Structures are given as structure tokens and as C-alpha cells.
Amino acid sequence: MGLVPTKENLELVDKITASRFCRRRLPVVMTRNRMAQHLPAAVKFIEQGHIRIGPDIVTDPAFLVTRLIKFFLEFQLVGFFHLEIRKISFLGLTIQQFENNY
């Protein structure tokens, strides 16, 4: 999980505080990685389904992020706008050509 720096010394487990768990929550990690400007914006992105970790879409703001999972965090491109942009880039057209033809 990344709360204790080493596996050998279990004496550090007694010193784990609630703030360490709070720093591992998904909105806090997103704010630190500059994926969102503020915590409320990060929570909104998560609840609306715009964030995925690997292939899975995460909609729970209380999701705890491990050190390994942190590298697979990315935006999920969803919605009508993103589908149109994908279609345009797949066809190799500019936006003006796409609007004139379709």
C-alpha cells in the first residue's frame, strides 16, 4: 500500500496515522499529480466516471491508491465530444472536412 517504507521493520506500523490513509485517497493523488486543480474538482471527475486505473473506470472517491497503481491513473475519454474527436482522427480528416462531409 505504501504506508510503511520497508517490509523489514514492522515497528513503523504503530506509527501509521489517519493522515497517511487520507493522502492515499484517489482525489488527493489526482490533485498532487496535477490532474485536477482542487479536491472538489477531482471528486467530481471521479464520480462522473472520467478517471480510470488501467482498464477499470473508478467512480468511488474513497478509492485508496497504492504506489504501483498510481502510475496507471489516467483520464477516461468518454462522452459525445470525445467520440467525435476519435472518429475524426481515425478517418484522418480535419474538423472542417468532417463538418462538410458529415
MOPAC internal coordinates of N, CA, C and O (Angstrom, degrees):
PM7 1SCF
backbone

  N    0.0000 0     0.00 0     0.00 0    0    0    0
  C    1.4458 1     0.00 0     0.00 0    1    0    0
  C    1.5222 1   110.48 1     0.00 0    2    1    0
  O    1.2310 1   119.87 1   150.15 1    3    2    1
  N    1.3065 1   117.85 1   -29.85 1    3    2    1
  C    1.4432 1   119.93 1   178.07 1    5    3    2
  C    1.5161 1   114.27 1    96.30 1    6    5    3
  O    1.2310 1   120.15 1  -164.97 1    7    6    5
  N    1.3236 1   117.32 1    15.03 1    7    6    5
  C    1.4626 1   120.23 1   179.69 1    9    7    6
  C    1.5232 1   112.00 1   -83.60 1   10    9    7
  O    1.2310 1   120.77 1   149.96 1   11   10    9
  N    1.3377 1   116.13 1   -30.04 1   11   10    9
  C    1.4618 1   122.12 1   178.60 1   13   11   10
  C    1.5232 1   106.73 1  -116.81 1   14   13   11
  O    1.2310 1   119.49 1   -48.49 1   15   14   13
  N    1.3389 1   118.58 1   131.51 1   15   14   13
  C    1.4688 1   119.62 1  -174.67 1   17   15   14
  C    1.5290 1   115.11 1   -67.86 1   18   17   15
  O    1.2310 1   119.07 1   150.39 1   19   18   17
  N    1.3299 1   119.37 1   -29.61 1   19   18   17
  C    1.4685 1   120.66 1  -178.29 1   21   19   18
  C    1.5275 1   110.47 1  -129.77 1   22   21   19
  O    1.2310 1   121.08 1   -23.58 1   23   22   21
  N    1.3252 1   115.53 1   156.42 1   23   22   21
  C    1.4649 1   120.76 1   177.97 1   25   23   22
  C    1.5282 1   111.87 1   -88.31 1   26   25   23
  O    1.2310 1   120.52 1   158.50 1   27   26   25
  N    1.3040 1   116.61 1   -21.50 1   27   26   25
  C    1.4563 1   120.55 1  -174.19 1   29   27   26
  C    1.5203 1   113.18 1   -71.71 1   30   29   27
  O    1.2310 1   120.15 1   144.64 1   31   30   29
  N    1.3172 1   117.32 1   -35.36 1   31   30   29
  C    1.4556 1   121.24 1  -173.34 1   33   31   30
  C    1.5266 1   109.96 1  -105.13 1   34   33   31
  O    1.2310 1   120.42 1   -82.68 1   35   34   33
  N    1.3291 1   116.81 1    97.32 1   35   34   33
  C    1.4575 1   120.56 1  -178.97 1   37   35   34
  C    1.5289 1   112.68 1   -84.53 1   38   37   35
  O    1.2310 1   119.97 1  -179.82 1   39   38   37
  N    1.3114 1   117.66 1     0.18 1   39   38   37
  C    1.4604 1   119.94 1   175.62 1   41   39   38
  C    1.5229 1   111.27 1   -67.58 1   42   41   39
  O    1.2310 1   120.39 1   156.61 1   43   42   41
  N    1.3245 1   116.86 1   -23.39 1   43   42   41
  C    1.4604 1   120.73 1   179.57 1   45   43   42
  C    1.5233 1   112.58 1   -72.22 1   46   45   43
  O    1.2310 1   119.85 1   164.43 1   47   46   45
  N    1.3207 1   117.88 1   -15.57 1   47   46   45
  C    1.4647 1   121.22 1  -179.99 1   49   47   46
  C    1.5270 1   110.69 1   -63.15 1   50   49   47
  O    1.2310 1   120.40 1   146.73 1   51   50   49
  N    1.3301 1   116.84 1   -33.27 1   51   50   49
  C    1.4631 1   120.42 1   178.77 1   53   51   50
  C    1.5234 1   111.94 1   -66.20 1   54   53   51
  O    1.2310 1   120.25 1   158.20 1   55   54   53
  N    1.3148 1   117.13 1   -21.80 1   55   54   53
  C    1.4604 1   121.08 1  -176.13 1   57   55   54
  C    1.5258 1   113.70 1   -95.12 1   58   57   55
  O    1.2310 1   119.84 1  -174.10 1   59   58   57
  N    1.3315 1   117.91 1     5.90 1   59   58   57
  C    1.4664 1   120.96 1   178.74 1   61   59   58
  C    1.5197 1   108.95 1   -70.92 1   62   61   59
  O    1.2310 1   121.06 1   -52.00 1   63   62   61
  N    1.3127 1   115.58 1   128.00 1   63   62   61
  C    1.4633 1   120.92 1  -179.24 1   65   63   62
  C    1.5277 1   110.20 1  -109.13 1   66   65   63
  O    1.2310 1   121.07 1   -10.29 1   67   66   65
  N    1.3049 1   115.55 1   169.71 1   67   66   65
  C    1.4599 1   120.74 1   178.59 1   69   67   66
  C    1.5256 1   111.35 1   -66.61 1   70   69   67
  O    1.2310 1   120.36 1   151.40 1   71   70   69
  N    1.3159 1   116.92 1   -28.60 1   71   70   69
  C    1.4639 1   119.54 1  -179.54 1   73   71   70
  C    1.5247 1   111.78 1   -66.41 1   74   73   71
  O    1.2310 1   120.06 1   150.79 1   75   74   73
  N    1.3370 1   117.48 1   -29.21 1   75   74   73
  C    1.4690 1   119.70 1   176.36 1   77   75   74
  C    1.5191 1   111.09 1   -66.81 1   78   77   75
  O    1.2310 1   120.46 1   141.44 1   79   78   77
  N    1.3166 1   116.72 1   -38.56 1   79   78   77
  C    1.4663 1   119.50 1   175.74 1   81   79   78
  C    1.5173 1   110.80 1   -67.31 1   82   81   79
  O    1.2310 1   120.44 1   140.42 1   83   82   81
  N    1.3247 1   116.76 1   -39.58 1   83   82   81
  C    1.4615 1   120.38 1  -179.60 1   85   83   82
  C    1.5267 1   111.35 1   -64.58 1   86   85   83
  O    1.2310 1   119.96 1   145.92 1   87   86   85
  N    1.3217 1   117.69 1   -34.08 1   87   86   85
  C    1.4638 1   121.02 1   178.29 1   89   87   86
  C    1.5187 1   112.36 1   -69.85 1   90   89   87
  O    1.2310 1   119.92 1   162.36 1   91   90   89
  N    1.3176 1   117.75 1   -17.64 1   91   90   89
  C    1.4576 1   122.25 1   179.94 1   93   91   90
  C    1.5269 1   112.78 1   -93.45 1   94   93   91
  O    1.2310 1   119.54 1   178.41 1   95   94   93
  N    1.3325 1   118.48 1    -1.59 1   95   94   93
  C    1.4582 1   120.50 1   177.83 1   97   95   94
  C    1.5231 1   109.75 1   -70.33 1   98   97   95
  O    1.2310 1   121.16 1   -31.03 1   99   98   97
  N    1.3175 1   115.39 1   148.97 1   99   98   97
  C    1.4601 1   121.46 1  -173.67 1  101   99   98
  C    1.5305 1   113.83 1   -58.27 1  102  101   99
  O    1.2310 1   118.22 1   134.97 1  103  102  101
  N    1.3380 1   121.00 1   -45.03 1  103  102  101
  C    1.4736 1   118.79 1   179.95 1  105  103  102
  C    1.5321 1   113.03 1   -62.11 1  106  105  103
  O    1.2310 1   120.08 1   144.36 1  107  106  105
  N    1.3098 1   117.46 1   -35.64 1  107  106  105
  C    1.4657 1   120.69 1   179.54 1  109  107  106
  C    1.5257 1   110.35 1   -68.48 1  110  109  107
  O    1.2310 1   120.46 1   138.51 1  111  110  109
  N    1.3224 1   116.73 1   -41.49 1  111  110  109
  C    1.4667 1   120.84 1   178.44 1  113  111  110
  C    1.5265 1   110.12 1   -64.86 1  114  113  111
  O    1.2310 1   120.36 1   140.31 1  115  114  113
  N    1.3227 1   116.91 1   -39.69 1  115  114  113
  C    1.4693 1   120.44 1   177.58 1  117  115  114
  C    1.5164 1   111.21 1   -63.35 1  118  117  115
  O    1.2310 1   119.98 1   138.96 1  119  118  117
  N    1.3182 1   117.63 1   -41.04 1  119  118  117
  C    1.4544 1   121.05 1   179.54 1  121  119  118
  C    1.5263 1   110.55 1   -66.67 1  122  121  119
  O    1.2310 1   120.19 1   139.99 1  123  122  121
  N    1.3054 1   117.24 1   -40.01 1  123  122  121
  C    1.4692 1   120.34 1   178.09 1  125  123  122
  C    1.5211 1   112.18 1   -67.46 1  126  125  123
  O    1.2310 1   120.15 1   145.55 1  127  126  125
  N    1.3225 1   117.32 1   -34.45 1  127  126  125
  C    1.4645 1   121.40 1   178.36 1  129  127  126
  C    1.5188 1   112.48 1   -83.21 1  130  129  127
  O    1.2310 1   120.35 1  -176.37 1  131  130  129
  N    1.3193 1   116.93 1     3.63 1  131  130  129
  C    1.4695 1   124.61 1   179.27 1  133  131  130
  C    1.5229 1   112.54 1    61.47 1  134  133  131
  O    1.2310 1   120.78 1  -145.41 1  135  134  133
  N    1.3309 1   116.12 1    34.59 1  135  134  133
  C    1.4574 1   121.04 1   172.61 1  137  135  134
  C    1.5230 1   109.98 1   -85.54 1  138  137  135
  O    1.2310 1   120.37 1   161.55 1  139  138  137
  N    1.3286 1   116.89 1   -18.45 1  139  138  137
  C    1.4634 1   122.94 1   176.69 1  141  139  138
  C    1.5252 1   107.54 1  -144.97 1  142  141  139
  O    1.2310 1   120.96 1   -29.13 1  143  142  141
  N    1.3284 1   115.78 1   150.87 1  143  142  141
  C    1.4649 1   119.46 1  -177.99 1  145  143  142
  C    1.5179 1   111.91 1   -77.92 1  146  145  143
  O    1.2310 1   120.44 1   142.26 1  147  146  145
  N    1.3335 1   116.76 1   -37.74 1  147  146  145
  C    1.4595 1   121.27 1  -175.46 1  149  147  146
  C    1.5232 1   109.09 1  -135.09 1  150  149  147
  O    1.2310 1   120.89 1   -17.29 1  151  150  149
  N    1.3359 1   115.91 1   162.71 1  151  150  149
  C    1.4674 1   120.72 1   178.36 1  153  151  150
  C    1.5270 1   112.66 1   -61.43 1  154  153  151
  O    1.2310 1   118.74 1   135.50 1  155  154  153
  N    1.3530 1   120.00 1   -44.50 1  155  154  153
  C    1.4774 1   118.05 1   178.85 1  157  155  154
  C    1.5291 1   113.05 1   -60.73 1  158  157  155
  O    1.2310 1   120.17 1   145.11 1  159  158  157
  N    1.3231 1   117.28 1   -34.89 1  159  158  157
  C    1.4681 1   119.61 1   177.37 1  161  159  158
  C    1.5215 1   110.61 1   -67.77 1  162  161  159
  O    1.2310 1   120.44 1   140.56 1  163  162  161
  N    1.3214 1   116.76 1   -39.44 1  163  162  161
  C    1.4702 1   120.50 1   178.51 1  165  163  162
  C    1.5255 1   110.62 1   -64.14 1  166  165  163
  O    1.2310 1   120.45 1   137.60 1  167  166  165
  N    1.3278 1   116.74 1   -42.40 1  167  166  165
  C    1.4664 1   121.01 1   178.56 1  169  167  166
  C    1.5252 1   110.05 1   -61.90 1  170  169  167
  O    1.2310 1   120.43 1   139.90 1  171  170  169
  N    1.3161 1   116.79 1   -40.10 1  171  170  169
  C    1.4722 1   120.68 1   179.94 1  173  171  170
  C    1.5291 1   110.96 1   -65.50 1  174  173  171
  O    1.2310 1   120.26 1   136.83 1  175  174  173
  N    1.3326 1   117.12 1   -43.17 1  175  174  173
  C    1.4650 1   120.30 1   176.78 1  177  175  174
  C    1.5246 1   111.05 1   -58.73 1  178  177  175
  O    1.2310 1   120.59 1   137.23 1  179  178  177
  N    1.3156 1   116.48 1   -42.77 1  179  178  177
  C    1.4720 1   121.19 1  -177.76 1  181  179  178
  C    1.5176 1   110.47 1   -67.13 1  182  181  179
  O    1.2310 1   120.21 1   131.62 1  183  182  181
  N    1.3249 1   117.20 1   -48.38 1  183  182  181
  C    1.4685 1   120.67 1  -177.58 1  185  183  182
  C    1.5183 1   112.33 1   -64.54 1  186  185  183
  O    1.2310 1   119.90 1   149.89 1  187  186  185
  N    1.3176 1   117.79 1   -30.11 1  187  186  185
  C    1.4609 1   120.87 1   179.48 1  189  187  186
  C    1.5305 1   112.99 1   -83.58 1  190  189  187
  O    1.2310 1   120.28 1   175.71 1  191  190  189
  N    1.3387 1   117.07 1    -4.29 1  191  190  189
  C    1.4598 1   120.52 1   175.13 1  193  191  190
  C    1.5142 1   114.45 1    85.12 1  194  193  191
  O    1.2310 1   119.61 1  -153.41 1  195  194  193
  N    1.3295 1   118.36 1    26.59 1  195  194  193
  C    1.4578 1   121.42 1  -179.20 1  197  195  194
  C    1.5216 1   113.31 1   -91.84 1  198  197  195
  O    1.2310 1   119.63 1   177.68 1  199  198  197
  N    1.3307 1   118.31 1    -2.32 1  199  198  197
  C    1.4594 1   121.78 1  -176.08 1  201  199  198
  C    1.5198 1   109.54 1  -115.88 1  202  201  199
  O    1.2310 1   121.25 1   -43.35 1  203  202  201
  N    1.3100 1   115.22 1   136.65 1  203  202  201
  C    1.4568 1   119.22 1   174.51 1  205  203  202
  C    1.5165 1   109.34 1  -132.65 1  206  205  203
  O    1.2310 1   121.97 1   -27.86 1  207  206  205
  N    1.3154 1   113.83 1   152.14 1  207  206  205
  C    1.4572 1   121.70 1   174.87 1  209  207  206
  C    1.5141 1   106.03 1  -121.04 1  210  209  207
  O    1.2310 1   121.24 1   -72.34 1  211  210  209
  N    1.3240 1   115.23 1   107.66 1  211  210  209
  C    1.4538 1   119.70 1  -171.88 1  213  211  210
  C    1.5198 1   108.39 1    67.65 1  214  213  211
  O    1.2310 1   119.39 1    47.99 1  215  214  213
  N    1.3251 1   118.77 1  -132.01 1  215  214  213
  C    1.4658 1   120.15 1   178.73 1  217  215  214
  C    1.5322 1   114.03 1   -87.39 1  218  217  215
  O    1.2310 1   119.68 1   173.39 1  219  218  217
  N    1.3289 1   118.21 1    -6.61 1  219  218  217
  C    1.4660 1   121.83 1  -173.55 1  221  219  218
  C    1.5212 1   111.66 1   -97.04 1  222  221  219
  O    1.2310 1   121.02 1   -48.50 1  223  222  221
  N    1.3369 1   115.65 1   131.50 1  223  222  221
  C    1.4596 1   121.60 1   174.67 1  225  223  222
  C    1.5189 1   108.07 1   -82.07 1  226  225  223
  O    1.2310 1   120.31 1   -48.21 1  227  226  225
  N    1.3275 1   117.01 1   131.79 1  227  226  225
  C    1.4592 1   122.87 1  -178.37 1  229  227  226
  C    1.5207 1   108.28 1  -106.95 1  230  229  227
  O    1.2310 1   120.61 1   -51.91 1  231  230  229
  N    1.3473 1   116.44 1   128.09 1  231  230  229
  C    1.4606 1   120.88 1   178.60 1  233  231  230
  C    1.5249 1   111.92 1  -121.29 1  234  233  231
  O    1.2310 1   120.00 1  -171.91 1  235  234  233
  N    1.3052 1   117.60 1     8.09 1  235  234  233
  C    1.4642 1   122.17 1  -179.19 1  237  235  234
  C    1.5280 1   109.21 1  -106.32 1  238  237  235
  O    1.2310 1   119.58 1   -66.39 1  239  238  237
  N    1.3411 1   118.41 1   113.61 1  239  238  237
  C    1.4681 1   120.22 1   179.86 1  241  239  238
  C    1.5283 1   113.64 1   -66.85 1  242  241  239
  O    1.2310 1   119.66 1   163.52 1  243  242  241
  N    1.3210 1   118.26 1   -16.48 1  243  242  241
  C    1.4598 1   121.27 1  -179.77 1  245  243  242
  C    1.5307 1   112.10 1   -87.80 1  246  245  243
  O    1.2310 1   120.00 1  -171.27 1  247  246  245
  N    1.3169 1   117.60 1     8.73 1  247  246  245
  C    1.4657 1   122.18 1   179.76 1  249  247  246
  C    1.5199 1   109.39 1   -62.26 1  250  249  247
  O    1.2310 1   120.30 1   -49.42 1  251  250  249
  N    1.3365 1   117.04 1   130.58 1  251  250  249
  C    1.4545 1   121.89 1   179.33 1  253  251  250
  C    1.5297 1   109.61 1   -93.84 1  254  253  251
  O    1.2310 1   120.88 1   -51.97 1  255  254  253
  N    1.3034 1   115.92 1   128.03 1  255  254  253
  C    1.4570 1   122.60 1  -175.33 1  257  255  254
  C    1.5248 1   109.40 1   -99.41 1  258  257  255
  O    1.2310 1   120.58 1   -54.20 1  259  258  257
  N    1.3277 1   116.49 1   125.80 1  259  258  257
  C    1.4586 1   120.40 1   176.00 1  261  259  258
  C    1.5280 1   109.18 1   -84.73 1  262  261  259
  O    1.2310 1   120.75 1    -6.67 1  263  262  261
  N    1.3094 1   116.18 1   173.33 1  263  262  261
  C    1.4678 1   119.59 1   179.94 1  265  263  262
  C    1.5212 1   111.64 1   -65.30 1  266  265  263
  O    1.2310 1   120.27 1   143.96 1  267  266  265
  N    1.3140 1   117.10 1   -36.04 1  267  266  265
  C    1.4671 1   120.68 1  -178.89 1  269  267  266
  C    1.5280 1   111.64 1   -72.99 1  270  269  267
  O    1.2310 1   120.43 1   136.71 1  271  270  269
  N    1.3195 1   116.79 1   -43.29 1  271  270  269
  C    1.4661 1   121.38 1  -177.41 1  273  271  270
  C    1.5179 1   111.36 1   -65.86 1  274  273  271
  O    1.2310 1   120.06 1   152.89 1  275  274  273
  N    1.3062 1   117.50 1   -27.11 1  275  274  273
  C    1.4568 1   122.34 1  -176.16 1  277  275  274
  C    1.5323 1   112.35 1   -55.74 1  278  277  275
  O    1.2310 1   120.06 1   151.96 1  279  278  277
  N    1.3231 1   117.50 1   -28.04 1  279  278  277
  C    1.4535 1   120.99 1  -178.33 1  281  279  278
  C    1.5284 1   113.11 1   -80.95 1  282  281  279
  O    1.2310 1   119.72 1   167.09 1  283  282  281
  N    1.3302 1   118.14 1   -12.91 1  283  282  281
  C    1.4611 1   121.84 1  -178.93 1  285  283  282
  C    1.5197 1   112.26 1  -102.75 1  286  285  283
  O    1.2310 1   119.93 1  -167.49 1  287  286  285
  N    1.3042 1   117.74 1    12.51 1  287  286  285
  C    1.4589 1   122.94 1  -177.31 1  289  287  286
  C    1.5235 1   109.02 1   -82.38 1  290  289  287
  O    1.2310 1   120.01 1   -53.35 1  291  290  289
  N    1.3311 1   117.59 1   126.65 1  291  290  289
  C    1.4619 1   120.67 1   179.49 1  293  291  290
  C    1.5204 1   110.41 1  -156.36 1  294  293  291
  O    1.2310 1   121.26 1   -13.46 1  295  294  293
  N    1.3223 1   115.20 1   166.54 1  295  294  293
  C    1.4607 1   120.67 1   177.75 1  297  295  294
  C    1.5150 1   109.75 1   -77.43 1  298  297  295
  O    1.2310 1   120.99 1   -38.24 1  299  298  297
  N    1.3155 1   115.71 1   141.76 1  299  298  297
  C    1.4553 1   122.53 1   174.16 1  301  299  298
  C    1.5204 1   107.14 1   -95.64 1  302  301  299
  O    1.2310 1   120.57 1   -60.82 1  303  302  301
  N    1.3018 1   116.51 1   119.18 1  303  302  301
  C    1.4606 1   119.94 1  -179.67 1  305  303  302
  C    1.5224 1   108.59 1   -81.07 1  306  305  303
  O    1.2310 1   120.91 1   -76.92 1  307  306  305
  N    1.3211 1   115.87 1   103.08 1  307  306  305
  C    1.4632 1   121.32 1  -178.67 1  309  307  306
  C    1.5128 1   108.88 1  -127.34 1  310  309  307
  O    1.2310 1   121.33 1   -13.76 1  311  310  309
  N    1.3105 1   115.07 1   166.24 1  311  310  309
  C    1.4511 1   120.61 1   175.29 1  313  311  310
  C    1.5171 1   111.62 1   101.35 1  314  313  311
  O    1.2310 1   121.47 1   -11.89 1  315  314  313
  N    1.3173 1   114.80 1   168.11 1  315  314  313
  C    1.4536 1   122.59 1  -176.41 1  317  315  314
  C    1.5217 1   111.69 1   -63.30 1  318  317  315
  O    1.2310 1   120.52 1   136.29 1  319  318  317
  N    1.3290 1   116.61 1   -43.71 1  319  318  317
  C    1.4600 1   121.09 1  -177.70 1  321  319  318
  C    1.5262 1   111.24 1   -60.31 1  322  321  319
  O    1.2310 1   120.45 1   133.44 1  323  322  321
  N    1.3136 1   116.75 1   -46.56 1  323  322  321
  C    1.4609 1   119.96 1  -178.43 1  325  323  322
  C    1.5262 1   111.76 1   -68.59 1  326  325  323
  O    1.2310 1   120.09 1   146.50 1  327  326  325
  N    1.3284 1   117.42 1   -33.50 1  327  326  325
  C    1.4636 1   119.82 1   176.96 1  329  327  326
  C    1.5240 1   111.09 1   -66.25 1  330  329  327
  O    1.2310 1   120.05 1   141.53 1  331  330  329
  N    1.3289 1   117.52 1   -38.47 1  331  330  329
  C    1.4648 1   120.71 1   178.11 1  333  331  330
  C    1.5272 1   110.83 1   -66.92 1  334  333  331
  O    1.2310 1   120.25 1   139.26 1  335  334  333
  N    1.3215 1   117.13 1   -40.74 1  335  334  333
  C    1.4657 1   120.47 1   178.30 1  337  335  334
  C    1.5297 1   110.31 1   -63.17 1  338  337  335
  O    1.2310 1   120.14 1   138.97 1  339  338  337
  N    1.3328 1   117.33 1   -41.03 1  339  338  337
  C    1.4670 1   120.19 1   177.22 1  341  339  338
  C    1.5236 1   111.15 1   -63.05 1  342  341  339
  O    1.2310 1   120.65 1   139.29 1  343  342  341
  N    1.3354 1   116.37 1   -40.71 1  343  342  341
  C    1.4608 1   120.56 1  -179.73 1  345  343  342
  C    1.5222 1   110.41 1   -63.85 1  346  345  343
  O    1.2310 1   120.45 1   137.55 1  347  346  345
  N    1.3341 1   116.75 1   -42.45 1  347  346  345
  C    1.4561 1   121.21 1   179.69 1  349  347  346
  C    1.5297 1   110.35 1   -64.00 1  350  349  347
  O    1.2310 1   120.30 1   133.82 1  351  350  349
  N    1.3256 1   117.03 1   -46.18 1  351  350  349
  C    1.4636 1   119.25 1  -178.49 1  353  351  350
  C    1.5241 1   111.50 1   -68.98 1  354  353  351
  O    1.2310 1   119.88 1   149.43 1  355  354  353
  N    1.3443 1   117.83 1   -30.57 1  355  354  353
  C    1.4554 1   120.65 1   177.93 1  357  355  354
  C    1.5235 1   111.00 1   -68.04 1  358  357  355
  O    1.2310 1   120.64 1   140.65 1  359  358  357
  N    1.3279 1   116.39 1   -39.35 1  359  358  357
  C    1.4508 1   120.57 1  -179.67 1  361  359  358
  C    1.5272 1   112.34 1   -78.00 1  362  361  359
  O    1.2310 1   119.93 1   165.31 1  363  362  361
  N    1.3237 1   117.73 1   -14.69 1  363  362  361
  C    1.4558 1   120.74 1   179.72 1  365  363  362
  C    1.5140 1   113.18 1    75.85 1  366  365  363
  O    1.2310 1   119.82 1  -152.79 1  367  366  365
  N    1.3117 1   117.94 1    27.21 1  367  366  365
  C    1.4605 1   122.58 1  -178.46 1  369  367  366
  C    1.5188 1   110.77 1  -103.02 1  370  369  367
  O    1.2310 1   121.07 1   -19.55 1  371  370  369
  N    1.3123 1   115.55 1   160.45 1  371  370  369
  C    1.4594 1   119.50 1   168.61 1  373  371  370
  C    1.5278 1   107.39 1   -85.46 1  374  373  371
  O    1.2310 1   120.49 1   -11.95 1  375  374  373
  N    1.3140 1   116.66 1   168.05 1  375  374  373
  C    1.4715 1   120.32 1  -178.79 1  377  375  374
  C    1.5212 1   110.56 1   -64.27 1  378  377  375
  O    1.2310 1   119.50 1   141.35 1  379  378  377
  N    1.3349 1   118.56 1   -38.65 1  379  378  377
  C    1.4751 1   120.94 1   179.65 1  381  379  378
  C    1.5198 1   110.58 1   -65.32 1  382  381  379
  O    1.2310 1   119.91 1   138.00 1  383  382  381
  N    1.3370 1   117.78 1   -42.00 1  383  382  381
  C    1.4654 1   119.99 1   177.97 1  385  383  382
  C    1.5130 1   110.85 1   -63.54 1  386  385  383
  O    1.2310 1   120.40 1   140.09 1  387  386  385
  N    1.3180 1   116.85 1   -39.91 1  387  386  385
  C    1.4525 1   120.92 1  -179.98 1  389  387  386
  C    1.5150 1   111.41 1   -63.97 1  390  389  387
  O    1.2310 1   120.42 1   136.88 1  391  390  389
  N    1.3552 1   116.81 1   -43.12 1  391  390  389
  C    1.4732 1   120.83 1   179.54 1  393  391  390
  C    1.5179 1   111.59 1   -65.90 1  394  393  391
  O    1.2310 1   119.59 1   144.55 1  395  394  393
  N    1.3320 1   118.39 1   -35.45 1  395  394  393
  C    1.4669 1   121.27 1  -179.19 1  397  395  394
  C    1.5186 1   111.79 1   -73.57 1  398  397  395
  O    1.2310 1   119.89 1   144.44 1  399  398  397
  N    1.3260 1   117.82 1   -35.56 1  399  398  397
  C    1.4693 1   121.50 1  -175.60 1  401  399  398
  C    1.5075 1   113.73 1   -87.16 1  402  401  399
  O    1.2310 1   119.46 1   150.83 1  403  402  401
  N    1.3323 1   118.63 1   -29.17 1  403  402  401
  C    1.4458 1   119.85 1  -172.98 1  405  403  402
  C    1.4685 1   108.76 1  -117.59 1  406  405  403
  O    1.2310 1   120.10 1   180.00 1  407  406  405

